[in-house]
Amino acid sequence: MDFALSEEQTAIFDMAYAFGQEHIAPFAAEWEAAGDIPRALWPKLAELGFGGLYVSEENGGSGLTRLDATLVFEALSMACPSVASFLSIHNMCAAMLDKFGSDSVKDRFLTPAISMDTVLSYCLTEPGAGSDAAALKTRATRTNDGYALTGTKAFISGGGYSDAYVVMCRTGDEGARGISTVVVENGAQGLSFGGLERKMGWRSQPTRQVQFDDCPVPAENLVGVEGDGFKYAMAGLDGGRLNISACSLGGAQQALNQTLTYMGERRAFGKTIDQFQALQFRLADLEIELQAARTFLRQAAWKLDTKAPDATKFCAMAKKFVTEAGSQVADQCLQLHGGYGYLSDYGIEKIVRDLRVHQILEGTNEIMRLITARALLAERG
């Protein structure tokens, strides 16, 4: 059992970190204020192979492992969790097209997604179907040319911004087996968007409802087989949970790094505050939490890469543990900054706000507990 990163993995992390510090971190506050990520950023990330991180090399992707990908998202989140998580969503969509899409879908959507000339959004959640995703109502009715899509998707990152939407919709009866996946291009007739959501965090990435009103979808835009869409969505979520955990880890690590610097400079009662033992113990606790979270995350990623039978359980457990640890660490870093931590100038409060949603999306942490408990009871035999 070897817990060390390989030279190649270390290089992947360092490359992503260097890119983030040069091209993202200096502008993160500006992009948050504008509520927009410049489109010019994505092709630069694609040049590093980050547009199709775990898309197969056969289809033009980087062919990285899920463990490798967590290193990328951890490193980029040290610059901005909001930007890194948006890239994660794009990659989750690209992986679905790589694994399940027809040659036509791959040619028209996956190839430009890898170069990030096409940015993808993932459309599963609806106003009345969040944790109970299989209850979705958006329906694709058969037509002579394909489908007519009607319904509403909620909390969609990139709504009104992305170039194409990977949509889970109902083509059959109620329940998971009646769900299929289609791709809807921006500009399609009947496609519209709700108002920009005002959010606690993730403010640089635009979030809107995505609405379909008898929206025509060509038959060749079906991903995989009719009725298997829910399986595709769930398969993508195992890896998505690892990615969002890595985003929590990176954000929290950056908060701790900044806190260490601040405490070495801030003076009180005649000495720098890092010399007070009570505060040193606080720092130790934060380091222990982050190291435990990192080890757990990488174990879960390894299980997904090796197709271990309990991979889904471990992805759920890691998501619950790492996202909660990340938020707790970031919150304590704000506390150690005192009043300055509450000011936007120091960047800590942004990390606290950005990380909070990680306990909700990609399956709430309550659902992660449910997955874990069900697996535990099943293992009992």
C-alpha positions in Angstrom: 0.0 0.0 0.0 1.6 3.2 -1.2 0.1 6.5 -0.2 2.6 8.7 -2.1 1.7 10.5 -5.3 3.7 9.5 -8.3 6.0 12.0 -10.0 3.3 12.4 -12.8 0.6 13.0 -10.3 2.7 15.6 -8.5 3.3 17.3 -11.8 -0.4 17.3 -12.5 -1.1 19.0 -9.2 1.7 21.5 -9.6 0.6 22.4 -13.2 -3.0 23.0 -12.1 -2.0 25.0 -9.1 0.4 27.2 -11.1 -2.4 27.9 -13.7 -4.9 28.7 -11.0 -2.6 31.1 -9.2 -1.7 32.9 -12.4 -5.0 32.9 -14.4 -7.7 32.6 -11.8 -6.8 33.7 -8.2 -5.9 37.4 -9.1 -9.4 37.8 -10.8 -11.6 35.6 -8.6 -13.1 38.6 -6.6 -13.7 40.6 -9.8 -15.5 37.6 -11.5 -17.6 37.1 -8.4 -18.7 40.7 -8.4 -19.5 40.5 -12.1 -21.3 37.2 -11.7 -19.5 35.9 -14.7 -16.5 33.8 -15.7 -14.8 35.1 -18.9 -15.2 32.7 -21.8 -11.6 33.1 -22.7 -10.5 31.2 -19.6 -11.9 27.8 -20.8 -9.8 27.3 -23.9 -6.7 28.0 -21.8 -7.7 25.3 -19.4 -8.4 23.0 -22.4 -4.8 23.5 -23.6 -3.8 21.7 -20.4 -6.2 18.9 -21.2 -8.7 20.0 -18.5 -11.7 20.0 -20.9 -11.9 16.2 -20.9 -9.9 15.1 -17.9 -11.2 11.5 -17.8 -12.5 11.3 -21.3 -10.7 8.4 -23.0 -7.7 9.2 -25.0 -9.3 7.3 -27.9 -11.9 10.1 -28.0 -9.4 12.9 -27.6 -9.5 13.3 -23.9 -6.7 13.2 -21.3 -7.6 9.8 -20.0 -6.7 10.6 -16.4 -7.8 8.5 -13.5 -10.4 9.8 -11.1 -7.7 10.2 -8.5 -5.7 12.3 -10.9 -8.7 14.5 -11.5 -9.2 15.1 -7.8 -5.7 16.6 -7.8 -6.7 19.0 -10.5 -9.8 20.2 -8.7 -8.0 20.5 -5.4 -5.3 22.6 -6.9 -7.7 24.9 -8.9 -9.9 25.4 -5.9 -7.0 26.9 -4.1 -7.5 29.7 -6.6 -11.3 29.7 -6.6 -13.7 26.9 -5.7 -16.5 28.5 -7.8 -14.5 28.3 -11.0 -13.1 24.8 -10.2 -16.5 23.4 -9.5 -17.9 24.7 -12.7 -15.2 23.0 -14.6 -16.1 19.8 -12.7 -19.6 20.0 -13.9 -18.4 20.3 -17.5 -16.2 17.3 -17.1 -19.0 15.2 -15.6 -21.0 15.9 -18.7 -18.1 15.2 -21.0 -17.5 11.8 -19.3 -21.2 10.9 -19.9 -20.9 11.6 -23.6 -17.6 9.7 -23.8 -19.0 6.6 -22.1 -22.5 6.5 -23.5 -22.8 8.8 -26.5 -23.1 7.6 -30.1 -20.4 8.5 -32.6 -22.7 11.4 -33.8 -23.0 12.8 -30.3 -19.3 12.5 -29.7 -18.5 14.3 -33.0 -20.9 17.1 -32.5 -20.7 17.7 -28.8 -17.8 15.8 -27.1 -15.0 17.0 -29.5 -15.8 20.7 -29.0 -16.3 20.1 -25.3 -12.8 18.8 -24.9 -11.4 21.9 -26.5 -14.0 23.9 -24.4 -15.3 25.7 -27.5 -18.5 24.1 -26.2 -19.2 24.4 -22.5 -21.6 21.9 -21.0 -24.2 22.0 -18.2 -25.8 19.1 -16.3 -29.6 19.2 -16.0 -31.0 16.8 -13.5 -32.6 18.7 -10.6 -36.1 20.1 -10.9 -38.2 22.4 -8.7 -40.0 19.3 -7.3 -37.2 16.7 -7.8 -34.0 17.3 -5.9 -32.9 14.4 -3.7 -35.7 12.3 -5.2 -34.2 12.8 -8.7 -36.1 9.8 -10.2 -39.3 11.7 -9.7 -38.4 14.3 -12.4 -41.2 15.5 -14.6 -39.5 17.0 -17.6 -40.9 14.9 -20.5 -39.6 14.2 -23.9 -42.5 13.1 -26.2 -41.7 11.2 -29.4 -42.1 13.1 -32.7 -41.3 12.1 -36.3 -37.9 13.8 -36.0 -37.0 12.9 -32.4 -38.5 14.4 -29.3 -40.4 17.4 -28.0 -39.1 18.4 -24.6 -41.2 20.2 -22.0 -40.3 20.9 -18.4 -38.1 23.0 -16.0 -34.7 22.3 -14.5 -33.6 24.1 -11.4 -30.3 25.4 -9.9 -28.5 24.8 -13.2 -24.9 26.0 -13.2 -24.3 27.7 -16.5 -28.0 28.2 -17.3 -28.0 30.8 -20.1 -24.2 30.7 -20.3 -23.4 27.2 -21.5 -23.4 26.1 -25.1 -25.2 22.7 -24.6 -27.2 21.1 -21.9 -27.1 17.4 -20.9 -30.7 16.8 -19.9 -32.3 14.0 -18.0 -35.9 13.7 -19.0 -38.8 11.3 -19.0 -39.4 9.2 -22.1 -41.3 6.4 -20.4 -43.3 5.5 -17.3 -42.8 6.9 -13.8 -39.6 5.9 -11.9 -35.9 5.6 -12.8 -36.5 3.2 -15.8 -38.5 5.8 -17.6 -35.7 8.4 -17.8 -33.4 9.1 -20.8 -30.6 11.6 -21.5 -30.6 14.0 -24.4 -28.4 16.9 -25.4 -30.0 20.3 -26.1 -28.0 23.0 -27.9 -28.1 26.6 -26.8 -30.4 28.6 -29.1 -32.8 25.7 -29.6 -36.4 26.7 -30.3 -38.4 26.5 -27.0 -35.3 26.7 -24.8 -35.4 29.6 -22.3 -34.0 30.6 -18.9 -35.2 32.0 -15.6 -33.7 35.0 -13.9 -30.2 34.9 -12.5 -30.3 33.3 -9.0 -28.8 35.4 -6.2 -26.7 33.0 -4.2 -24.7 32.8 -1.0 -21.6 31.5 -2.8 -20.5 30.3 -6.3 -21.4 33.8 -7.5 -19.0 33.9 -10.4 -20.9 31.0 -12.2 -24.3 32.0 -13.4 -27.2 29.8 -12.1 -30.7 29.9 -13.6 -33.7 27.7 -14.2 -33.5 26.0 -17.6 -36.9 25.8 -19.3 -38.1 23.7 -22.2 -41.4 24.6 -23.9 -42.1 22.0 -26.6 -38.4 22.2 -27.4 -37.5 20.0 -30.5 -34.6 17.6 -29.9 -33.3 15.6 -32.9 -33.3 11.8 -32.4 -29.5 11.7 -32.8 -29.2 13.9 -29.7 -30.2 10.9 -27.5 -27.3 9.8 -25.3 -27.1 6.0 -25.2 -30.3 4.0 -24.9 -33.8 5.2 -24.1 -34.6 4.4 -20.5 -31.0 4.2 -19.3 -30.6 7.9 -18.6 -31.0 7.7 -14.8 -28.2 5.0 -14.7 -26.0 7.4 -16.7 -26.7 10.3 -14.3 -26.0 8.2 -11.2 -22.8 6.8 -12.7 -21.6 10.4 -13.3 -22.4 11.4 -9.7 -19.9 9.0 -8.1 -17.1 10.9 -9.8 -18.9 14.2 -9.3 -18.9 13.6 -5.6 -15.2 13.1 -5.6 -14.7 16.3 -7.6 -16.8 18.4 -5.3 -15.0 17.0 -2.3 -11.7 17.9 -3.9 -13.0 21.4 -4.4 -13.8 21.6 -0.6 -10.4 20.3 0.2 -8.6 22.8 -2.0 -10.6 25.8 -0.7 -10.1 24.8 2.9 -6.4 24.2 2.4 -6.1 27.7 0.9 -7.9 29.1 3.9 -5.5 27.4 6.3 -2.5 28.5 4.3 -3.7 32.1 4.5 -4.5 31.8 8.1 -0.9 30.5 8.9 0.5 33.6 7.2 -1.9 35.9 8.9 -1.2 34.5 12.4 2.6 34.9 11.8 2.0 38.6 11.2 -0.8 39.6 13.5 0.4 40.7 16.9 -1.5 40.8 20.2 -0.3 41.1 23.8 3.3 41.6 22.7 3.7 38.7 20.3 2.4 37.2 17.1 -0.8 35.2 17.7 0.7 32.0 16.4 2.7 31.8 19.6 -0.3 31.3 21.8 -0.6 27.6 22.6 -4.4 27.7 22.6 -4.4 28.9 19.0 -1.6 26.4 18.0 -4.0 23.6 19.2 -6.7 25.1 16.9 -4.3 25.0 14.0 -3.3 21.4 14.8 -7.0 20.4 14.8 -7.5 22.0 11.4 -4.4 20.2 9.9 -5.6 16.9 11.3 -9.0 17.3 9.8 -7.6 18.2 6.3 -5.1 15.4 6.3 -7.8 12.9 7.3 -10.1 14.3 4.6 -7.4 14.1 1.9 -6.6 10.4 2.7 -10.3 9.5 2.7 -10.9 11.2 -0.6 -8.0 9.6 -2.3 -9.0 6.2 -1.0 -12.5 6.6 -2.5 -11.0 7.8 -5.8 -8.8 4.7 -5.9 -11.8 2.5 -5.3 -13.7 4.1 -8.2 -10.7 3.8 -10.5 -10.3 0.1 -9.6 -14.1 -0.6 -9.9 -14.2 -1.9 -6.3 -17.7 -3.2 -5.5 -18.0 -0.7 -2.6 -16.9 2.3 -4.6 -20.3 4.0 -4.6 -20.5 3.7 -0.8 -17.0 5.1 -0.4 -17.7 8.0 -2.8 -20.7 8.9 -0.7 -18.9 8.6 2.6 -16.0 10.7 1.4 -18.3 13.3 0.0 -20.1 13.6 3.3 -16.9 13.7 5.4 -14.7 15.9 3.2 -17.3 18.6 2.4 -18.2 19.0 6.0 -14.6 19.0 7.1 -13.8 21.6 4.5 -16.6 23.9 5.6 -15.6 23.5 9.3 -11.9 24.3 8.6 -12.8 27.3 6.5 -15.1 28.6 9.2 -12.5 28.2 11.9 -9.9 30.0 9.7 -12.4 32.9 9.5 -12.6 32.9 13.3 -8.8 32.9 13.6 -8.7 36.0 11.4 -11.1 37.8 13.9 -12.9 40.7 12.4 -10.6 40.8 9.4 -11.9 37.4 8.3 -15.3 38.9 7.9 -14.0 41.4 5.4 -14.0 40.5 1.7 -10.5 41.9 1.3 -8.9 38.9 3.0 -10.8 36.3 0.8 -11.6 33.9 3.7 -15.3 34.8 3.8 -15.6 34.0 0.1 -14.2 30.5 0.7 -16.7 30.0 3.5 -19.5 31.0 1.3 -18.3 29.0 -1.7 -17.8 25.7 0.2 -21.2 25.7 1.9 -23.2 24.5 -1.1 -20.9 21.4 -1.4 -22.9 19.7 1.3 -26.0 20.1 -0.8 -25.2 19.4 -4.4 -24.1 16.2 -6.1 -26.5 14.6 -3.6 -27.1 16.1 -0.2 -25.1 14.9 2.7 -28.2 13.4 4.1 -28.5 11.3 1.0 -24.9 10.3 1.4 -25.7 8.9 4.8 -28.7 7.1 3.3 -26.4 5.5 0.6 -23.9 4.5 3.3 -26.5 3.0 5.6 -28.2 1.0 2.9 -24.8 -0.4 1.8 -23.9 -1.2 5.3 -27.1 -3.1 5.9 -26.8 -4.9 2.5 -23.2 -6.0 3.5 -24.6 -7.5 6.7 -26.1 -10.1 4.4 
